[in-house]
Amino acid sequence: MNKKRTHFLSGINCTTYWSKFRGLMFSKPKILIFHLQKPMHISLHMFFVFFPIDLIFLDAKKQVVEIKENFRPWNFYCAKQKAVFIIEAPQGFVKKKRIQISDAILFS
């Protein structure tokens, strides 16, 4: 049984068009938190990101609705669930923090 947990996260907030467009392209591993205007299915690419990452998709209540681990460079991913927040984190972050579907993730 999955016991709901709450995780606290510190990362860089991506709220502008430019920060969302750039994401992790041409950068080093770090945690980015994308804020979307409304719940939506999102498609992501890993062009010009030269290291694998973990993706965490959250609803408006900041609860995990989908997880994609080990998203590798030069690939695409289409989310199956609608999300309002997307977290891009270094590979292994999900496993290290033991994040699961329905967990809550709090950030400022």
C-alpha positions in Angstrom: 0.0 0.0 0.0 1.2 3.5 -0.9 1.4 5.7 2.2 1.0 9.3 1.1 4.1 11.4 2.1 5.0 15.0 1.9 8.3 16.2 0.5 9.8 19.6 0.7 11.7 20.9 -2.3 14.0 23.8 -3.1 14.5 24.6 -6.8 14.5 27.3 -9.4 11.0 28.5 -10.3 10.3 28.8 -14.1 7.4 31.1 -14.5 8.3 33.2 -17.6 8.1 32.1 -21.2 11.9 32.3 -21.6 12.7 30.2 -18.5 10.1 27.5 -19.6 11.5 27.5 -23.1 15.1 27.2 -22.0 14.7 24.7 -19.2 17.8 22.7 -18.7 19.2 23.2 -22.2 22.9 23.9 -22.2 23.1 23.9 -18.4 24.3 21.7 -15.5 22.0 19.4 -13.5 19.7 21.3 -11.1 16.1 21.3 -10.0 13.6 23.3 -12.0 10.0 23.9 -11.1 7.7 24.8 -14.0 4.4 26.6 -13.3 1.7 26.2 -15.9 -1.3 28.4 -16.3 -3.8 25.6 -16.1 -3.9 21.8 -16.0 -2.6 20.4 -19.3 -1.0 17.4 -21.0 2.5 18.5 -21.7 5.1 17.2 -24.1 8.8 17.6 -23.3 12.0 17.1 -25.2 15.6 16.7 -24.2 17.3 18.5 -27.1 20.5 20.1 -25.9 20.2 18.6 -22.4 23.2 16.4 -22.1 22.4 14.3 -19.0 19.3 12.2 -18.0 16.8 13.6 -15.5 13.7 12.6 -13.5 10.3 14.3 -14.2 7.6 14.8 -11.6 4.2 16.0 -12.6 1.9 17.6 -10.0 -1.7 18.7 -10.0 -3.0 22.0 -8.6 -2.8 20.6 -5.0 0.9 19.8 -5.6 0.2 16.1 -5.5 2.2 13.8 -7.7 0.1 12.5 -10.6 2.9 11.1 -12.8 6.6 10.3 -12.7 9.1 9.7 -15.5 12.5 8.5 -14.3 15.7 8.5 -16.4 14.4 10.8 -19.2 17.4 10.6 -21.5 19.0 13.2 -23.8 17.6 13.6 -27.3 14.2 12.0 -26.5 10.6 13.1 -26.3 8.0 12.4 -23.6 4.3 13.1 -23.6 2.6 13.1 -20.2 -0.3 10.8 -19.7 -1.8 12.9 -16.9 -2.6 16.6 -16.8 -0.3 18.7 -14.6 -0.1 22.3 -13.3 3.5 21.9 -12.1 6.4 20.0 -13.6 9.6 19.3 -11.7 12.8 18.5 -13.6 15.4 17.0 -11.2 18.7 15.2 -11.6 18.5 11.5 -12.4 18.0 9.4 -9.3 16.1 12.1 -7.4 12.8 10.3 -7.4 14.4 7.0 -6.1 16.6 8.8 -3.6 13.6 10.8 -2.1 11.3 7.8 -2.5 8.7 9.9 -4.3 5.5 8.1 -5.3 2.2 8.8 -7.0 -0.2 10.8 -4.7 2.7 12.1 -2.5 2.6 15.9 -1.9 5.6 18.1 -2.8 5.8 21.5 -1.2 7.9 24.4 -2.5 7.8 28.2 -2.5 
